[in-house]
Amino acid sequence: MRGTASTIAVPTRAVFDVLRALRHEPPKAEPADMDEKTRIAVTPVVSYNPASGVGIGIAGSAAFYEGSRRTLEFRS
């Protein structure tokens, strides 16, 4: 692979990591046991549409990791 993308590695940061840094809080501790292969997230949702008005509800997401336990890594 040639070009700029192959020579420059840019680390990524989650929004929560940036907010934690702005508030001068220590980084979140990594979980000791990474044997879980499923993560579930639930959050409230508020929406607006001129045709149907205001909507309130709950949205959810689930992540399943199917790879090797050696490479199992979740980031929040």
mmCIF file of the N, C-alpha and C atoms, coordinates in Angstrom:
data_MODEL
# 
_entry.id   MODEL 
# 
loop_
_atom_site.group_PDB 
_atom_site.id 
_atom_site.type_symbol 
_atom_site.label_atom_id 
_atom_site.label_alt_id 
_atom_site.label_comp_id 
_atom_site.label_asym_id 
_atom_site.label_entity_id 
_atom_site.label_seq_id 
_atom_site.pdbx_PDB_ins_code 
_atom_site.Cartn_x 
_atom_site.Cartn_y 
_atom_site.Cartn_z 
_atom_site.occupancy 
_atom_site.B_iso_or_equiv 
_atom_site.pdbx_formal_charge 
_atom_site.auth_seq_id 
_atom_site.auth_comp_id 
_atom_site.auth_asym_id 
_atom_site.auth_atom_id 
_atom_site.pdbx_PDB_model_num 
ATOM 1   N N  . MET A 1 1  ? 0.842   -1.168  0.000  1.00 0.00 ? 1  MET A N  1 
ATOM 2   C CA . MET A 1 1  ? 0.000   0.000   0.000  1.00 0.00 ? 1  MET A CA 1 
ATOM 3   C C  . MET A 1 1  ? 0.892   1.238   0.000  1.00 0.00 ? 1  MET A C  1 
ATOM 4   N N  . ARG A 1 2  ? 0.613   2.169   -0.875 1.00 0.00 ? 2  ARG A N  1 
ATOM 5   C CA . ARG A 1 2  ? 1.412   3.384   -0.963 1.00 0.00 ? 2  ARG A CA 1 
ATOM 6   C C  . ARG A 1 2  ? 0.539   4.603   -0.714 1.00 0.00 ? 2  ARG A C  1 
ATOM 7   N N  . GLY A 1 3  ? 1.193   5.680   -0.388 1.00 0.00 ? 3  GLY A N  1 
ATOM 8   C CA . GLY A 1 3  ? 0.465   6.927   -0.203 1.00 0.00 ? 3  GLY A CA 1 
ATOM 9   C C  . GLY A 1 3  ? 0.461   7.373   1.252  1.00 0.00 ? 3  GLY A C  1 
ATOM 10  N N  . THR A 1 4  ? -0.194  8.481   1.486  1.00 0.00 ? 4  THR A N  1 
ATOM 11  C CA . THR A 1 4  ? -0.223  9.094   2.808  1.00 0.00 ? 4  THR A CA 1 
ATOM 12  C C  . THR A 1 4  ? -0.912  8.216   3.844  1.00 0.00 ? 4  THR A C  1 
ATOM 13  N N  . ALA A 1 5  ? -1.990  7.560   3.477  1.00 0.00 ? 5  ALA A N  1 
ATOM 14  C CA . ALA A 1 5  ? -2.749  6.761   4.438  1.00 0.00 ? 5  ALA A CA 1 
ATOM 15  C C  . ALA A 1 5  ? -1.932  5.596   4.985  1.00 0.00 ? 5  ALA A C  1 
ATOM 16  N N  . SER A 1 6  ? -0.994  5.067   4.214  1.00 0.00 ? 6  SER A N  1 
ATOM 17  C CA . SER A 1 6  ? -0.227  3.924   4.678  1.00 0.00 ? 6  SER A CA 1 
ATOM 18  C C  . SER A 1 6  ? 0.908   4.319   5.620  1.00 0.00 ? 6  SER A C  1 
ATOM 19  N N  . THR A 1 7  ? 1.317   5.587   5.633  1.00 0.00 ? 7  THR A N  1 
ATOM 20  C CA . THR A 1 7  ? 2.446   5.994   6.461  1.00 0.00 ? 7  THR A CA 1 
ATOM 21  C C  . THR A 1 7  ? 2.045   6.752   7.713  1.00 0.00 ? 7  THR A C  1 
ATOM 22  N N  . ILE A 1 8  ? 0.819   7.247   7.777  1.00 0.00 ? 8  ILE A N  1 
ATOM 23  C CA . ILE A 1 8  ? 0.380   8.042   8.920  1.00 0.00 ? 8  ILE A CA 1 
ATOM 24  C C  . ILE A 1 8  ? -0.723  7.289   9.660  1.00 0.00 ? 8  ILE A C  1 
ATOM 25  N N  . ALA A 1 9  ? -0.477  6.985   10.934 1.00 0.00 ? 9  ALA A N  1 
ATOM 26  C CA . ALA A 1 9  ? -1.496  6.355   11.773 1.00 0.00 ? 9  ALA A CA 1 
ATOM 27  C C  . ALA A 1 9  ? -2.058  7.427   12.700 1.00 0.00 ? 9  ALA A C  1 
ATOM 28  N N  . VAL A 1 10 ? -3.339  7.669   12.590 1.00 0.00 ? 10 VAL A N  1 
ATOM 29  C CA . VAL A 1 10 ? -3.978  8.689   13.408 1.00 0.00 ? 10 VAL A CA 1 
ATOM 30  C C  . VAL A 1 10 ? -4.818  7.995   14.477 1.00 0.00 ? 10 VAL A C  1 
ATOM 31  N N  . PRO A 1 11 ? -4.474  8.179   15.757 1.00 0.00 ? 11 PRO A N  1 
ATOM 32  C CA . PRO A 1 11 ? -5.279  7.558   16.808 1.00 0.00 ? 11 PRO A CA 1 
ATOM 33  C C  . PRO A 1 11 ? -6.659  8.216   16.890 1.00 0.00 ? 11 PRO A C  1 
ATOM 34  N N  . THR A 1 12 ? -7.654  7.443   17.188 1.00 0.00 ? 12 THR A N  1 
ATOM 35  C CA . THR A 1 12 ? -9.005  7.975   17.310 1.00 0.00 ? 12 THR A CA 1 
ATOM 36  C C  . THR A 1 12 ? -9.383  8.093   18.782 1.00 0.00 ? 12 THR A C  1 
ATOM 37  N N  . ARG A 1 13 ? -10.292 9.015   19.076 1.00 0.00 ? 13 ARG A N  1 
ATOM 38  C CA . ARG A 1 13 ? -10.774 9.211   20.435 1.00 0.00 ? 13 ARG A CA 1 
ATOM 39  C C  . ARG A 1 13 ? -12.290 9.277   20.390 1.00 0.00 ? 13 ARG A C  1 
ATOM 40  N N  . ALA A 1 14 ? -12.929 8.666   21.373 1.00 0.00 ? 14 ALA A N  1 
ATOM 41  C CA . ALA A 1 14 ? -14.380 8.711   21.474 1.00 0.00 ? 14 ALA A CA 1 
ATOM 42  C C  . ALA A 1 14 ? -14.803 10.066  22.032 1.00 0.00 ? 14 ALA A C  1 
ATOM 43  N N  . VAL A 1 15 ? -16.044 10.456  21.768 1.00 0.00 ? 15 VAL A N  1 
ATOM 44  C CA . VAL A 1 15 ? -16.578 11.724  22.266 1.00 0.00 ? 15 VAL A CA 1 
ATOM 45  C C  . VAL A 1 15 ? -16.475 11.779  23.784 1.00 0.00 ? 15 VAL A C  1 
ATOM 46  N N  . PHE A 1 16 ? -16.768 10.665  24.450 1.00 0.00 ? 16 PHE A N  1 
ATOM 47  C CA . PHE A 1 16 ? -16.718 10.646  25.909 1.00 0.00 ? 16 PHE A CA 1 
ATOM 48  C C  . PHE A 1 16 ? -15.296 10.844  26.424 1.00 0.00 ? 16 PHE A C  1 
ATOM 49  N N  . ASP A 1 17 ? -14.288 10.371  25.693 1.00 0.00 ? 17 ASP A N  1 
ATOM 50  C CA . ASP A 1 17 ? -12.895 10.605  26.077 1.00 0.00 ? 17 ASP A CA 1 
ATOM 51  C C  . ASP A 1 17 ? -12.544 12.087  25.984 1.00 0.00 ? 17 ASP A C  1 
ATOM 52  N N  . VAL A 1 18 ? -13.035 12.758  24.950 1.00 0.00 ? 18 VAL A N  1 
ATOM 53  C CA . VAL A 1 18 ? -12.785 14.186  24.786 1.00 0.00 ? 18 VAL A CA 1 
ATOM 54  C C  . VAL A 1 18 ? -13.461 14.975  25.903 1.00 0.00 ? 18 VAL A C  1 
ATOM 55  N N  . LEU A 1 19 ? -14.709 14.653  26.208 1.00 0.00 ? 19 LEU A N  1 
ATOM 56  C CA . LEU A 1 19 ? -15.426 15.344  27.288 1.00 0.00 ? 19 LEU A CA 1 
ATOM 57  C C  . LEU A 1 19 ? -14.733 15.127  28.630 1.00 0.00 ? 19 LEU A C  1 
ATOM 58  N N  . ARG A 1 20 ? -14.262 13.913  28.863 1.00 0.00 ? 20 ARG A N  1 
ATOM 59  C CA . ARG A 1 20 ? -13.550 13.604  30.106 1.00 0.00 ? 20 ARG A CA 1 
ATOM 60  C C  . ARG A 1 20 ? -12.267 14.431  30.199 1.00 0.00 ? 20 ARG A C  1 
ATOM 61  N N  . ALA A 1 21 ? -11.554 14.591  29.091 1.00 0.00 ? 21 ALA A N  1 
ATOM 62  C CA . ALA A 1 21 ? -10.327 15.382  29.080 1.00 0.00 ? 21 ALA A CA 1 
ATOM 63  C C  . ALA A 1 21 ? -10.624 16.869  29.313 1.00 0.00 ? 21 ALA A C  1 
ATOM 64  N N  . LEU A 1 22 ? -11.716 17.378  28.730 1.00 0.00 ? 22 LEU A N  1 
ATOM 65  C CA . LEU A 1 22 ? -12.088 18.781  28.931 1.00 0.00 ? 22 LEU A CA 1 
ATOM 66  C C  . LEU A 1 22 ? -12.445 19.070  30.387 1.00 0.00 ? 22 LEU A C  1 
ATOM 67  N N  . ARG A 1 23 ? -12.990 18.078  31.085 1.00 0.00 ? 23 ARG A N  1 
ATOM 68  C CA . ARG A 1 23 ? -13.346 18.245  32.503 1.00 0.00 ? 23 ARG A CA 1 
ATOM 69  C C  . ARG A 1 23 ? -12.202 17.857  33.429 1.00 0.00 ? 23 ARG A C  1 
ATOM 70  N N  . HIS A 1 24 ? -11.030 17.534  32.856 1.00 0.00 ? 24 HIS A N  1 
ATOM 71  C CA . HIS A 1 24 ? -9.836  17.157  33.628 1.00 0.00 ? 24 HIS A CA 1 
ATOM 72  C C  . HIS A 1 24 ? -10.087 15.944  34.520 1.00 0.00 ? 24 HIS A C  1 
ATOM 73  N N  . GLU A 1 25 ? -10.855 14.989  34.024 1.00 0.00 ? 25 GLU A N  1 
ATOM 74  C CA . GLU A 1 25 ? -11.108 13.750  34.747 1.00 0.00 ? 25 GLU A CA 1 
ATOM 75  C C  . GLU A 1 25 ? -10.131 12.683  34.269 1.00 0.00 ? 25 GLU A C  1 
ATOM 76  N N  . PRO A 1 26 ? -9.800  11.714  35.130 1.00 0.00 ? 26 PRO A N  1 
ATOM 77  C CA . PRO A 1 26 ? -8.892  10.646  34.700 1.00 0.00 ? 26 PRO A CA 1 
ATOM 78  C C  . PRO A 1 26 ? -9.549  9.759   33.642 1.00 0.00 ? 26 PRO A C  1 
ATOM 79  N N  . PRO A 1 27 ? -8.768  9.076   32.820 1.00 0.00 ? 27 PRO A N  1 
ATOM 80  C CA . PRO A 1 27 ? -9.338  8.174   31.810 1.00 0.00 ? 27 PRO A CA 1 
ATOM 81  C C  . PRO A 1 27 ? -10.130 7.053   32.460 1.00 0.00 ? 27 PRO A C  1 
ATOM 82  N N  . LYS A 1 28 ? -11.113 6.577   31.732 1.00 0.00 ? 28 LYS A N  1 
ATOM 83  C CA . LYS A 1 28 ? -11.938 5.473   32.229 1.00 0.00 ? 28 LYS A CA 1 
ATOM 84  C C  . LYS A 1 28 ? -11.097 4.209   32.324 1.00 0.00 ? 28 LYS A C  1 
ATOM 85  N N  . ALA A 1 29 ? -11.241 3.494   33.435 1.00 0.00 ? 29 ALA A N  1 
ATOM 86  C CA . ALA A 1 29 ? -10.487 2.249   33.638 1.00 0.00 ? 29 ALA A CA 1 
ATOM 87  C C  . ALA A 1 29 ? -10.999 1.175   32.688 1.00 0.00 ? 29 ALA A C  1 
ATOM 88  N N  . GLU A 1 30 ? -10.095 0.394   32.143 1.00 0.00 ? 30 GLU A N  1 
ATOM 89  C CA . GLU A 1 30 ? -10.465 -0.712  31.260 1.00 0.00 ? 30 GLU A CA 1 
ATOM 90  C C  . GLU A 1 30 ? -11.021 -1.855  32.099 1.00 0.00 ? 30 GLU A C  1 
ATOM 91  N N  . PRO A 1 31 ? -12.049 -2.548  31.622 1.00 0.00 ? 31 PRO A N  1 
ATOM 92  C CA . PRO A 1 31 ? -12.577 -3.699  32.355 1.00 0.00 ? 31 PRO A CA 1 
ATOM 93  C C  . PRO A 1 31 ? -11.514 -4.786  32.502 1.00 0.00 ? 31 PRO A C  1 
ATOM 94  N N  . ALA A 1 32 ? -11.501 -5.443  33.652 1.00 0.00 ? 32 ALA A N  1 
ATOM 95  C CA . ALA A 1 32 ? -10.505 -6.491  33.908 1.00 0.00 ? 32 ALA A CA 1 
ATOM 96  C C  . ALA A 1 32 ? -10.786 -7.745  33.087 1.00 0.00 ? 32 ALA A C  1 
ATOM 97  N N  . ASP A 1 33 ? -12.058 -8.083  32.920 1.00 0.00 ? 33 ASP A N  1 
ATOM 98  C CA . ASP A 1 33 ? -12.411 -9.313  32.221 1.00 0.00 ? 33 ASP A CA 1 
ATOM 99  C C  . ASP A 1 33 ? -13.083 -8.977  30.902 1.00 0.00 ? 33 ASP A C  1 
ATOM 100 N N  . MET A 1 34 ? -12.470 -9.360  29.797 1.00 0.00 ? 34 MET A N  1 
ATOM 101 C CA . MET A 1 34 ? -13.018 -9.059  28.477 1.00 0.00 ? 34 MET A CA 1 
ATOM 102 C C  . MET A 1 34 ? -13.623 -10.301 27.828 1.00 0.00 ? 34 MET A C  1 
ATOM 103 N N  . ASP A 1 35 ? -14.190 -11.208 28.633 1.00 0.00 ? 35 ASP A N  1 
ATOM 104 C CA . ASP A 1 35 ? -14.770 -12.426 28.074 1.00 0.00 ? 35 ASP A CA 1 
ATOM 105 C C  . ASP A 1 35 ? -16.157 -12.205 27.480 1.00 0.00 ? 35 ASP A C  1 
ATOM 106 N N  . GLU A 1 36 ? -16.793 -11.090 27.776 1.00 0.00 ? 36 GLU A N  1 
ATOM 107 C CA . GLU A 1 36 ? -18.116 -10.824 27.218 1.00 0.00 ? 36 GLU A CA 1 
ATOM 108 C C  . GLU A 1 36 ? -18.016 -10.675 25.707 1.00 0.00 ? 36 GLU A C  1 
ATOM 109 N N  . LYS A 1 37 ? -18.965 -11.237 25.010 1.00 0.00 ? 37 LYS A N  1 
ATOM 110 C CA . LYS A 1 37 ? -18.989 -11.098 23.551 1.00 0.00 ? 37 LYS A CA 1 
ATOM 111 C C  . LYS A 1 37 ? -20.188 -10.293 23.085 1.00 0.00 ? 37 LYS A C  1 
ATOM 112 N N  . THR A 1 38 ? -20.999 -9.777  24.011 1.00 0.00 ? 38 THR A N  1 
ATOM 113 C CA . THR A 1 38 ? -22.182 -9.026  23.653 1.00 0.00 ? 38 THR A CA 1 
ATOM 114 C C  . THR A 1 38 ? -22.210 -7.710  24.423 1.00 0.00 ? 38 THR A C  1 
ATOM 115 N N  . ARG A 1 39 ? -22.524 -6.641  23.732 1.00 0.00 ? 39 ARG A N  1 
ATOM 116 C CA . ARG A 1 39 ? -22.709 -5.335  24.362 1.00 0.00 ? 39 ARG A CA 1 
ATOM 117 C C  . ARG A 1 39 ? -24.063 -4.796  23.927 1.00 0.00 ? 39 ARG A C  1 
ATOM 118 N N  . ILE A 1 40 ? -24.809 -4.229  24.867 1.00 0.00 ? 40 ILE A N  1 
ATOM 119 C CA . ILE A 1 40 ? -26.125 -3.673  24.579 1.00 0.00 ? 40 ILE A CA 1 
ATOM 120 C C  . ILE A 1 40 ? -26.151 -2.226  25.052 1.00 0.00 ? 40 ILE A C  1 
ATOM 121 N N  . ALA A 1 41 ? -26.704 -1.334  24.234 1.00 0.00 ? 41 ALA A N  1 
ATOM 122 C CA . ALA A 1 41 ? -26.834 0.082   24.586 1.00 0.00 ? 41 ALA A CA 1 
ATOM 123 C C  . ALA A 1 41 ? -28.276 0.515   24.363 1.00 0.00 ? 41 ALA A C  1 
ATOM 124 N N  . VAL A 1 42 ? -28.814 1.280   25.305 1.00 0.00 ? 42 VAL A N  1 
ATOM 125 C CA . VAL A 1 42 ? -30.175 1.807   25.213 1.00 0.00 ? 42 VAL A CA 1 
ATOM 126 C C  . VAL A 1 42 ? -30.109 3.296   25.534 1.00 0.00 ? 42 VAL A C  1 
ATOM 127 N N  . THR A 1 43 ? -30.860 4.104   24.763 1.00 0.00 ? 43 THR A N  1 
ATOM 128 C CA . THR A 1 43 ? -30.857 5.547   24.987 1.00 0.00 ? 43 THR A CA 1 
ATOM 129 C C  . THR A 1 43 ? -32.223 6.143   24.666 1.00 0.00 ? 43 THR A C  1 
ATOM 130 N N  . PRO A 1 44 ? -32.622 7.218   25.371 1.00 0.00 ? 44 PRO A N  1 
ATOM 131 C CA . PRO A 1 44 ? -33.884 7.879   25.031 1.00 0.00 ? 44 PRO A CA 1 
ATOM 132 C C  . PRO A 1 44 ? -33.745 8.666   23.723 1.00 0.00 ? 44 PRO A C  1 
ATOM 133 N N  . VAL A 1 45 ? -34.847 8.795   22.995 1.00 0.00 ? 45 VAL A N  1 
ATOM 134 C CA . VAL A 1 45 ? -34.847 9.488   21.714 1.00 0.00 ? 45 VAL A CA 1 
ATOM 135 C C  . VAL A 1 45 ? -35.995 10.483  21.682 1.00 0.00 ? 45 VAL A C  1 
ATOM 136 N N  . VAL A 1 46 ? -35.705 11.705  21.241 1.00 0.00 ? 46 VAL A N  1 
ATOM 137 C CA . VAL A 1 46 ? -36.730 12.728  21.031 1.00 0.00 ? 46 VAL A CA 1 
ATOM 138 C C  . VAL A 1 46 ? -36.610 13.179  19.589 1.00 0.00 ? 46 VAL A C  1 
ATOM 139 N N  . SER A 1 47 ? -37.734 13.225  18.888 1.00 0.00 ? 47 SER A N  1 
ATOM 140 C CA . SER A 1 47 ? -37.699 13.626  17.481 1.00 0.00 ? 47 SER A CA 1 
ATOM 141 C C  . SER A 1 47 ? -38.848 14.578  17.173 1.00 0.00 ? 47 SER A C  1 
ATOM 142 N N  . TYR A 1 48 ? -38.734 15.254  16.039 1.00 0.00 ? 48 TYR A N  1 
ATOM 143 C CA . TYR A 1 48 ? -39.788 16.147  15.578 1.00 0.00 ? 48 TYR A CA 1 
ATOM 144 C C  . TYR A 1 48 ? -39.892 16.066  14.068 1.00 0.00 ? 48 TYR A C  1 
ATOM 145 N N  . ASN A 1 49 ? -41.117 15.993  13.584 1.00 0.00 ? 49 ASN A N  1 
ATOM 146 C CA . ASN A 1 49 ? -41.404 15.962  12.164 1.00 0.00 ? 49 ASN A CA 1 
ATOM 147 C C  . ASN A 1 49 ? -42.634 16.834  11.951 1.00 0.00 ? 49 ASN A C  1 
ATOM 148 N N  . PRO A 1 50 ? -42.607 17.779  11.015 1.00 0.00 ? 50 PRO A N  1 
ATOM 149 C CA . PRO A 1 50 ? -43.765 18.656  10.807 1.00 0.00 ? 50 PRO A CA 1 
ATOM 150 C C  . PRO A 1 50 ? -45.052 17.890  10.483 1.00 0.00 ? 50 PRO A C  1 
ATOM 151 N N  . ALA A 1 51 ? -44.939 16.744  9.842  1.00 0.00 ? 51 ALA A N  1 
ATOM 152 C CA . ALA A 1 51 ? -46.132 15.980  9.479  1.00 0.00 ? 51 ALA A CA 1 
ATOM 153 C C  . ALA A 1 51 ? -46.734 15.221  10.659 1.00 0.00 ? 51 ALA A C  1 
ATOM 154 N N  . SER A 1 52 ? -45.891 14.694  11.543 1.00 0.00 ? 52 SER A N  1 
ATOM 155 C CA . SER A 1 52 ? -46.414 13.876  12.635 1.00 0.00 ? 52 SER A CA 1 
ATOM 156 C C  . SER A 1 52 ? -46.205 14.469  14.024 1.00 0.00 ? 52 SER A C  1 
ATOM 157 N N  . GLY A 1 53 ? -45.452 15.554  14.140 1.00 0.00 ? 53 GLY A N  1 
ATOM 158 C CA . GLY A 1 53 ? -45.258 16.215  15.424 1.00 0.00 ? 53 GLY A CA 1 
ATOM 159 C C  . GLY A 1 53 ? -44.066 15.674  16.195 1.00 0.00 ? 53 GLY A C  1 
ATOM 160 N N  . VAL A 1 54 ? -44.185 15.748  17.521 1.00 0.00 ? 54 VAL A N  1 
ATOM 161 C CA . VAL A 1 54 ? -43.093 15.343  18.409 1.00 0.00 ? 54 VAL A CA 1 
ATOM 162 C C  . VAL A 1 54 ? -43.194 13.856  18.704 1.00 0.00 ? 54 VAL A C  1 
ATOM 163 N N  . GLY A 1 55 ? -42.066 13.209  18.734 1.00 0.00 ? 55 GLY A N  1 
ATOM 164 C CA . GLY A 1 55 ? -42.021 11.791  19.083 1.00 0.00 ? 55 GLY A CA 1 
ATOM 165 C C  . GLY A 1 55 ? -41.032 11.556  20.209 1.00 0.00 ? 55 GLY A C  1 
ATOM 166 N N  . ILE A 1 56 ? -41.386 10.686  21.123 1.00 0.00 ? 56 ILE A N  1 
ATOM 167 C CA . ILE A 1 56 ? -40.517 10.321  22.240 1.00 0.00 ? 56 ILE A CA 1 
ATOM 168 C C  . ILE A 1 56 ? -40.457 8.803   22.280 1.00 0.00 ? 56 ILE A C  1 
ATOM 169 N N  . GLY A 1 57 ? -39.272 8.271   22.488 1.00 0.00 ? 57 GLY A N  1 
ATOM 170 C CA . GLY A 1 57 ? -39.150 6.813   22.518 1.00 0.00 ? 57 GLY A CA 1 
ATOM 171 C C  . GLY A 1 57 ? -37.810 6.365   23.048 1.00 0.00 ? 57 GLY A C  1 
ATOM 172 N N  . ILE A 1 58 ? -37.510 5.118   22.799 1.00 0.00 ? 58 ILE A N  1 
ATOM 173 C CA . ILE A 1 58 ? -36.262 4.510   23.235 1.00 0.00 ? 58 ILE A CA 1 
ATOM 174 C C  . ILE A 1 58 ? -35.627 3.822   22.030 1.00 0.00 ? 58 ILE A C  1 
ATOM 175 N N  . ALA A 1 59 ? -34.318 3.998   21.885 1.00 0.00 ? 59 ALA A N  1 
ATOM 176 C CA . ALA A 1 59 ? -33.583 3.336   20.810 1.00 0.00 ? 59 ALA A CA 1 
ATOM 177 C C  . ALA A 1 59 ? -32.554 2.405   21.436 1.00 0.00 ? 59 ALA A C  1 
ATOM 178 N N  . GLY A 1 60 ? -32.315 1.309   20.776 1.00 0.00 ? 60 GLY A N  1 
ATOM 179 C CA . GLY A 1 60 ? -31.358 0.347   21.306 1.00 0.00 ? 60 GLY A CA 1 
ATOM 180 C C  . GLY A 1 60 ? -30.432 -0.176  20.239 1.00 0.00 ? 60 GLY A C  1 
ATOM 181 N N  . SER A 1 61 ? -29.326 -0.725  20.697 1.00 0.00 ? 61 SER A N  1 
ATOM 182 C CA . SER A 1 61 ? -28.340 -1.290  19.798 1.00 0.00 ? 61 SER A CA 1 
ATOM 183 C C  . SER A 1 61 ? -27.672 -2.458  20.506 1.00 0.00 ? 61 SER A C  1 
ATOM 184 N N  . ALA A 1 62 ? -27.326 -3.482  19.735 1.00 0.00 ? 62 ALA A N  1 
ATOM 185 C CA . ALA A 1 62 ? -26.603 -4.623  20.284 1.00 0.00 ? 62 ALA A CA 1 
ATOM 186 C C  . ALA A 1 62 ? -25.427 -4.941  19.382 1.00 0.00 ? 62 ALA A C  1 
ATOM 187 N N  . ALA A 1 63 ? -24.298 -5.276  19.996 1.00 0.00 ? 63 ALA A N  1 
ATOM 188 C CA . ALA A 1 63 ? -23.101 -5.644  19.241 1.00 0.00 ? 63 ALA A CA 1 
ATOM 189 C C  . ALA A 1 63 ? -22.671 -7.037  19.667 1.00 0.00 ? 63 ALA A C  1 
ATOM 190 N N  . PHE A 1 64 ? -22.387 -7.880  18.693 1.00 0.00 ? 64 PHE A N  1 
ATOM 191 C CA . PHE A 1 64 ? -21.948 -9.250  18.949 1.00 0.00 ? 64 PHE A CA 1 
ATOM 192 C C  . PHE A 1 64 ? -20.565 -9.418  18.339 1.00 0.00 ? 64 PHE A C  1 
ATOM 193 N N  . TYR A 1 65 ? -19.633 -9.914  19.120 1.00 0.00 ? 65 TYR A N  1 
ATOM 194 C CA . TYR A 1 65 ? -18.281 -10.136 18.628 1.00 0.00 ? 65 TYR A CA 1 
ATOM 195 C C  . TYR A 1 65 ? -18.111 -11.615 18.351 1.00 0.00 ? 65 TYR A C  1 
ATOM 196 N N  . GLU A 1 66 ? -17.761 -11.957 17.124 1.00 0.00 ? 66 GLU A N  1 
ATOM 197 C CA . GLU A 1 66 ? -17.656 -13.351 16.716 1.00 0.00 ? 66 GLU A CA 1 
ATOM 198 C C  . GLU A 1 66 ? -16.213 -13.814 16.501 1.00 0.00 ? 66 GLU A C  1 
ATOM 199 N N  . GLY A 1 67 ? -15.232 -12.968 16.802 1.00 0.00 ? 67 GLY A N  1 
ATOM 200 C CA . GLY A 1 67 ? -13.840 -13.292 16.528 1.00 0.00 ? 67 GLY A CA 1 
ATOM 201 C C  . GLY A 1 67 ? -13.172 -14.081 17.639 1.00 0.00 ? 67 GLY A C  1 
ATOM 202 N N  . SER A 1 68 ? -11.866 -14.168 17.533 1.00 0.00 ? 68 SER A N  1 
ATOM 203 C CA . SER A 1 68 ? -11.043 -14.878 18.493 1.00 0.00 ? 68 SER A CA 1 
ATOM 204 C C  . SER A 1 68 ? -11.011 -14.139 19.828 1.00 0.00 ? 68 SER A C  1 
ATOM 205 N N  . ARG A 1 69 ? -10.965 -14.862 20.933 1.00 0.00 ? 69 ARG A N  1 
ATOM 206 C CA . ARG A 1 69 ? -10.885 -14.223 22.252 1.00 0.00 ? 69 ARG A CA 1 
ATOM 207 C C  . ARG A 1 69 ? -9.587  -13.445 22.425 1.00 0.00 ? 69 ARG A C  1 
ATOM 208 N N  . ARG A 1 70 ? -8.536  -13.831 21.694 1.00 0.00 ? 70 ARG A N  1 
ATOM 209 C CA . ARG A 1 70 ? -7.270  -13.120 21.768 1.00 0.00 ? 70 ARG A CA 1 
ATOM 210 C C  . ARG A 1 70 ? -7.389  -11.680 21.297 1.00 0.00 ? 70 ARG A C  1 
ATOM 211 N N  . THR A 1 71 ? -8.251  -11.431 20.322 1.00 0.00 ? 71 THR A N  1 
ATOM 212 C CA . THR A 1 71 ? -8.387  -10.090 19.755 1.00 0.00 ? 71 THR A CA 1 
ATOM 213 C C  . THR A 1 71 ? -9.634  -9.383  20.244 1.00 0.00 ? 71 THR A C  1 
ATOM 214 N N  . LEU A 1 72 ? -10.326 -9.923  21.222 1.00 0.00 ? 72 LEU A N  1 
ATOM 215 C CA . LEU A 1 72 ? -11.561 -9.342  21.726 1.00 0.00 ? 72 LEU A CA 1 
ATOM 216 C C  . LEU A 1 72 ? -11.273 -8.005  22.395 1.00 0.00 ? 72 LEU A C  1 
ATOM 217 N N  . GLU A 1 73 ? -11.852 -6.939  21.866 1.00 0.00 ? 73 GLU A N  1 
ATOM 218 C CA . GLU A 1 73 ? -11.647 -5.621  22.445 1.00 0.00 ? 73 GLU A CA 1 
ATOM 219 C C  . GLU A 1 73 ? -12.866 -4.760  22.163 1.00 0.00 ? 73 GLU A C  1 
ATOM 220 N N  . PHE A 1 74 ? -13.489 -4.230  23.210 1.00 0.00 ? 74 PHE A N  1 
ATOM 221 C CA . PHE A 1 74 ? -14.606 -3.302  23.082 1.00 0.00 ? 74 PHE A CA 1 
ATOM 222 C C  . PHE A 1 74 ? -14.147 -1.949  23.599 1.00 0.00 ? 74 PHE A C  1 
ATOM 223 N N  . ARG A 1 75 ? -14.568 -0.895  22.981 1.00 0.00 ? 75 ARG A N  1 
ATOM 224 C CA . ARG A 1 75 ? -14.274 0.463   23.455 1.00 0.00 ? 75 ARG A CA 1 
ATOM 225 C C  . ARG A 1 75 ? -15.579 1.188   23.625 1.00 0.00 ? 75 ARG A C  1 
ATOM 226 N N  . SER A 1 76 ? -15.699 1.960   24.676 1.00 0.00 ? 76 SER A N  1 
ATOM 227 C CA . SER A 1 76 ? -16.900 2.752   24.865 1.00 0.00 ? 76 SER A CA 1 
ATOM 228 C C  . SER A 1 76 ? -16.634 4.206   24.665 1.00 0.00 ? 76 SER A C  1 
# 
